[in-house]
Amino acid sequence: MVQRPGPIDGNPLALVERADPQPGPSQIRVRVHVCGVCRTDLHLAEGDLAPRRASVVPGHEVVGVVDALGPGAARFAPDERVGIAWLRRTCGSCAYCRRGDENLCVAPEFTGWDADGGYAPLAVVDEAFAYPLPDEFADEQAAPLLCSGIIGYRALRRSRVRPGGTLGIYGFGASAHLAAQIALFEGMTVHVLTRSDDARRLALELGCASAGDAFDEPPEKLDGAVLFAPVGELVPVALRALDRGGTLSVAGIHLSDIPRVVYADELFEERSLTSTTANTRRDGEELLALAPRIPLRVETVAYPFDEADRALRDLAHDGVTGAAVLRM
């Protein structure tokens, strides 16, 4: 759990004993096999995201098997493998939910923020917000799909790059290395800009056309770009790299302050800047159906469950190439 938010080198997580959670009406309880380690967990632990409840258990890339059914739950069978993702509840009645934009719900709940997540042996979720998982992916490879994959997929779509177009990716961690493969599968030319030497090597190995430093100019103008690094200084850099009519999609839930944007240099000629807010269940279903067709190569680094703080420290210091996961 997050005992006291603060710098990750100060060990803000605490290992505690708790009673087993019990599933309520229409909920399932999942015995956790693997939980992915997401940068959002790091933002929560360090206090960049204000905790919504005291001593919350992080983790929202949860893979396990159904362990118990709450009253009325019938969507999944006992021992069926399922995933729990970031979005865990929406109101279903606001204007955004009614029009299909449940990611913009006015009263949403999120796994590992509003309710305890997957850095634990057991987790509960409403069955309507759990996902069946494709058999082609082992537990460790399936876990990052549930946030890194889904958010990367939505952010890519928000960039509006068409098949055959040129895409820039700024930052190349868990989400970016999956989004790049989707873009390549759809015929885009992908240029990666990141400060990590290991990440640049992985980008080229996956088939990206180039890999340079985060503040470099790409070798050609971009039809669109996705900013995965939570670095506001990169926003004007990426905007300047866009061709006329291009869109920069910011993928993260947290971003450091954006410096002054010069309209004539960075937004004129119909360049656009947009954010990516959570995801819809439709995004998750589309990504999980697409992933085996590519097939996505999910690079993971596994940590024991009781070393979650080390996994987050490594993530904070760019010590993870691909996605970190916790084995229970």
C-alpha positions in Angstrom: 0.0 0.0 0.0 1.0 3.7 -0.3 1.8 4.5 3.3 2.9 8.1 2.8 3.4 9.6 -0.6 6.9 10.8 -1.2 10.0 10.4 -3.3 10.3 6.8 -4.4 13.9 6.6 -3.1 12.3 7.1 0.3 10.3 3.9 0.1 6.7 5.2 0.3 5.2 1.7 -0.1 4.6 -0.5 2.9 4.0 -4.3 3.0 1.1 -5.0 5.3 -1.4 -7.8 6.2 -5.0 -7.3 5.4 -8.2 -9.3 5.6 -9.2 -11.0 2.3 -11.5 -8.6 0.3 -15.0 -10.0 -0.3 -16.8 -9.5 -3.7 -20.0 -7.5 -3.5 -23.0 -7.7 -5.9 -22.0 -8.3 -9.5 -18.3 -8.4 -8.5 -15.7 -11.0 -8.9 -12.6 -11.7 -6.8 -9.4 -12.4 -8.6 -6.5 -14.3 -7.3 -3.6 -12.3 -8.7 -0.8 -14.0 -10.6 0.9 -11.0 -12.1 0.5 -7.2 -11.8 2.1 -4.8 -14.2 4.0 -1.8 -12.8 2.8 1.4 -14.4 4.2 4.9 -14.3 0.8 6.0 -12.9 1.6 3.8 -9.8 4.8 5.8 -9.5 2.9 9.1 -9.7 0.6 7.9 -7.0 3.4 6.7 -4.7 5.3 10.0 -5.1 2.2 12.2 -4.7 2.1 13.6 -8.2 -1.4 12.1 -8.1 -3.1 13.0 -4.8 -4.4 9.7 -3.2 -8.1 9.4 -3.2 -8.1 7.2 -0.2 -5.7 6.5 2.6 -3.3 3.5 2.3 -4.6 2.5 -1.1 -3.0 -0.5 -2.8 -1.6 0.4 -6.2 -1.7 -1.7 -9.4 -4.1 -1.7 -12.3 -2.6 -4.2 -14.8 -3.9 -7.2 -13.0 -3.9 -10.8 -14.4 -5.2 -13.7 -12.4 -8.1 -16.2 -12.1 -11.6 -15.8 -10.8 -11.4 -16.9 -7.1 -15.0 -16.0 -5.9 -18.2 -14.7 -7.3 -20.3 -12.0 -5.6 -24.2 -12.2 -5.6 -25.5 -12.0 -9.2 -22.1 -12.3 -10.9 -22.3 -14.7 -13.8 -20.1 -13.3 -16.6 -17.0 -15.4 -15.7 -16.6 -18.9 -14.4 -14.5 -19.9 -11.4 -10.8 -20.3 -12.3 -11.3 -18.4 -15.6 -8.4 -16.1 -16.4 -9.3 -12.4 -16.4 -7.7 -9.0 -16.4 -8.4 -5.9 -14.3 -7.6 -2.5 -15.8 -7.4 1.2 -14.7 -11.0 2.1 -15.4 -13.1 0.1 -12.9 -16.4 1.9 -12.7 -18.4 4.7 -14.5 -21.8 6.1 -13.6 -23.4 5.0 -16.9 -25.8 7.9 -16.9 -23.9 11.2 -17.5 -23.9 12.8 -21.0 -20.4 11.4 -21.7 -21.3 7.8 -20.7 -24.5 8.0 -22.8 -22.7 9.1 -25.9 -20.0 6.3 -25.6 -17.3 8.4 -24.0 -17.2 6.7 -20.7 -13.5 7.7 -20.2 -14.8 11.2 -19.6 -17.4 10.1 -17.0 -18.0 12.7 -14.3 -18.0 10.1 -11.5 -15.5 7.4 -12.5 -13.5 5.1 -10.3 -10.0 3.8 -11.0 -8.2 0.7 -9.9 -5.3 1.3 -7.5 -6.5 4.9 -6.9 -10.1 4.9 -5.7 -10.0 1.2 -4.8 -7.3 -1.3 -3.9 -5.5 -2.7 -6.9 -3.2 -5.6 -7.8 -0.1 -5.2 -5.6 -1.8 -7.8 -3.5 -2.7 -11.5 -3.7 -6.4 -10.8 -4.2 -8.4 -8.0 -5.9 -12.1 -7.4 -6.6 -13.8 -5.7 -9.5 -17.2 -5.4 -11.0 -17.5 -8.1 -13.6 -18.6 -5.6 -16.3 -15.2 -4.0 -16.1 -13.0 -7.1 -16.2 -11.6 -8.5 -19.4 -11.2 -12.0 -20.8 -7.6 -12.3 -22.0 -6.3 -13.8 -25.2 -4.7 -17.2 -24.8 -1.7 -16.2 -26.9 -0.2 -14.2 -24.1 1.3 -15.6 -20.9 0.4 -13.8 -17.7 3.5 -11.7 -17.7 3.0 -10.5 -21.2 -0.8 -10.0 -20.8 -0.5 -7.7 -17.8 1.0 -4.6 -19.6 -1.7 -4.8 -22.2 -4.2 -3.8 -19.6 -3.0 -0.2 -19.3 0.2 0.3 -21.2 -1.4 -1.4 -24.2 -4.8 0.2 -23.9 -3.6 3.7 -23.3 -1.0 3.5 -26.0 -3.7 2.3 -28.4 -6.0 5.2 -27.5 -3.2 7.8 -27.6 -2.2 6.5 -31.1 -5.7 6.8 -32.3 -5.8 10.4 -30.9 -2.8 11.3 -33.0 -4.9 10.8 -36.1 -2.1 9.3 -38.1 -3.4 7.2 -41.0 -1.8 4.0 -42.4 1.2 5.0 -44.4 1.8 8.2 -42.4 4.7 9.2 -40.3 4.5 8.9 -36.5 6.8 10.3 -33.9 7.0 8.7 -30.4 8.6 10.7 -27.6 9.6 8.4 -24.7 9.9 4.7 -25.3 8.8 2.7 -22.2 6.1 0.1 -21.6 3.2 1.9 -23.4 5.3 3.3 -26.3 6.9 0.0 -27.3 3.4 -1.5 -27.8 2.0 1.5 -29.6 4.9 1.5 -32.0 4.2 -2.1 -33.0 0.6 -1.3 -33.6 1.6 1.7 -35.8 4.1 -0.5 -37.7 1.5 -3.2 -38.2 -0.8 -0.5 -39.7 1.9 0.6 -42.2 3.1 3.8 -40.5 6.7 5.0 -40.5 7.7 5.4 -36.9 10.5 7.7 -35.5 11.4 7.3 -31.8 12.8 10.1 -29.7 14.0 9.0 -26.3 16.9 9.6 -23.9 17.5 5.9 -23.1 20.2 4.1 -25.2 18.5 0.7 -24.4 15.1 2.0 -25.5 16.6 3.3 -28.8 18.1 -0.1 -29.5 14.7 -1.8 -28.8 12.9 0.6 -31.1 15.2 -0.2 -34.0 15.0 -3.9 -33.2 11.2 -3.7 -33.4 11.4 -2.1 -36.9 11.2 1.7 -36.2 12.7 3.8 -39.0 14.9 5.9 -36.6 15.7 6.4 -33.0 17.2 9.6 -31.6 17.5 11.6 -28.5 14.3 13.1 -27.1 15.2 16.6 -28.1 16.5 15.7 -31.6 14.6 16.6 -34.7 13.2 13.5 -36.5 14.6 12.9 -40.0 11.3 14.0 -41.6 8.2 15.9 -40.7 5.6 14.0 -38.7 1.9 13.5 -39.6 1.3 13.0 -35.9 3.1 12.2 -32.6 2.5 10.7 -29.2 4.2 12.0 -26.1 4.6 9.2 -23.6 7.4 10.8 -21.5 5.8 12.9 -18.7 8.0 15.9 -19.7 6.2 19.1 -20.5 9.4 20.6 -22.1 8.9 18.1 -24.9 5.6 19.5 -26.0 6.9 22.5 -28.0 9.7 20.2 -29.3 7.2 17.7 -30.7 4.9 20.4 -32.0 7.7 21.9 -34.1 8.4 18.4 -35.5 4.8 18.1 -36.9 3.9 18.7 -40.5 1.0 21.0 -41.4 -2.2 19.6 -39.9 -0.4 17.2 -37.6 -1.6 16.3 -34.1 0.4 15.8 -30.9 -1.3 13.4 -28.5 -0.2 13.5 -24.9 -0.6 10.0 -23.3 0.1 10.5 -19.6 -2.1 11.2 -16.7 0.6 13.5 -15.3 2.8 16.0 -17.2 5.3 18.5 -15.9 4.6 22.1 -16.8 4.6 23.0 -20.4 6.8 26.0 -21.3 5.6 28.8 -23.4 4.3 27.7 -26.8 5.0 30.1 -29.7 1.9 30.2 -31.9 3.6 30.9 -35.2 6.3 28.3 -34.7 4.4 25.5 -33.0 0.6 25.7 -33.5 0.0 27.6 -36.7 -0.8 25.7 -39.9 -3.5 23.8 -38.1 -1.2 21.8 -35.8 -3.2 20.4 -32.8 -2.4 19.5 -29.2 -4.6 17.0 -27.5 -4.7 14.9 -24.3 -5.6 11.3 -23.7 -7.9 10.7 -20.8 -8.2 7.2 -19.4 -9.9 4.7 -21.8 -13.2 3.2 -22.7 -13.9 -0.5 -22.4 -14.3 -0.5 -26.1 -10.6 0.6 -26.4 -9.6 -2.4 -24.2 -11.7 -4.8 -26.2 -10.3 -3.6 -29.6 -6.7 -3.7 -28.3 -7.0 -7.2 -26.9 -8.5 -8.4 -30.2 -5.8 -6.8 -32.2 -2.8 -7.8 -30.1 -2.7 -11.5 -31.1 -3.0 -10.6 -34.8 0.1 -8.5 -34.9 1.3 -10.3 -32.7 2.5 -7.8 -30.1 5.9 -8.5 -28.6 5.6 -7.5 -25.0 9.0 -6.9 -23.3 8.9 -7.4 -19.6 11.2 -7.3 -16.6 9.8 -9.4 -13.7 10.2 -8.6 -9.9 9.1 -10.5 -6.9 5.9 -9.2 -5.3 7.7 -8.0 -2.2 10.1 -5.9 -4.3 7.5 -3.5 -5.7 9.4 -0.5 -4.3 12.5 -1.6 -6.3 10.4 -2.0 -9.4 9.1 1.6 -9.0 12.6 2.9 -8.3 14.0 1.3 -11.4 11.1 2.7 -13.4 11.7 6.2 -12.0 15.4 6.0 -12.9 14.9 4.6 -16.5 16.1 1.2 -15.4 13.4 -0.7 -17.1 13.4 -1.5 -20.8 9.8 -2.5 -21.8 7.4 -3.1 -18.9 8.0 -4.1 -15.3 5.7 -6.7 -13.7 5.3 -8.1 -10.2 5.0 -11.9 -9.8 2.8 -12.9 -6.9 
